[in-house]
Amino acid sequence: GHGVGTKLLQWAEQQAIQYGDSKLTLGVMEGNPAKRLYDRFGFVDVHRDSCAGFFIGCPHGSMTAIEMEKRI
């Protein structure tokens, strides 16, 4: 809630641009509050998949992993 996540995403985007990349990608668990930040920053969902077997327990109340990307 202090803008640190936004600043980190801005830094990552600038690094990607500097290296000539055309998109950023990340993975997030469904239900993770950080997903709202990624949505606001311009990331879109590109793939959802069950992550059963990869994690012990149920992080953020979900067993669904979301792959997101942002074109730059």
N, C-alpha and C positions, 0 to 999 in steps of 0.2 A: 503493500500500500504506500510505498515511498518513492515509486518510480524506478527502482533498481532493475526490475525485470524489463521494463521498456528500454532503459539505457543499454542493457546487455543485448537486447534484440537489435537495437539501432547499431551498436558496435558490430555485431555479427553480420548485419546487412552491409555495412560499409566495407568490412573485410571481404565479403563475397564479391561485391562490386569491384573492389580493387584487384581481385584475382580473376576477374572476367567471368564469374559464375552467373548463371541466369535464373537460379532459384535457390531458395532455402528450404530445407525439409527438417521435420522433427517428428517425434513420436510422443504421445501423451495418453495416459489412461483415461478412459471415459469417467467422468465424475470429478476429475482433478480440477480444482478452482482455477488453475493457471490457464486452462483452455480458453477462458473468457479473454485473457490478455492476448493469446495467440489470434483469436478471432478478430479482436480490435486492431491488431497489428497487420491484418490482411492475410493471414494464413487461412486456407480452406481445407476441409477434409477431403482426402483422396482415396483412403482405404480404411476399412474397419475390419478387425479380425479378433477372434477369441484368443486370449493368451493363456487359456487353461493349460496347466502343466509347466508354465514358465515361472510362475510366481507362487509362493507359499502364502496362503491367505487371500484376501480380497482387497487390494489397495483402492482407496477412494470409493469403496462400495461397488466396484465393477470388475469384471474380468475381460473387458473389451479394450483393446489397444487401438488407437486412432493414429494413422499416418497423416500428417498435414504438410502442405507446401505453400510457399509464397513465391510467385514469379517476380523477378526484379529486372 
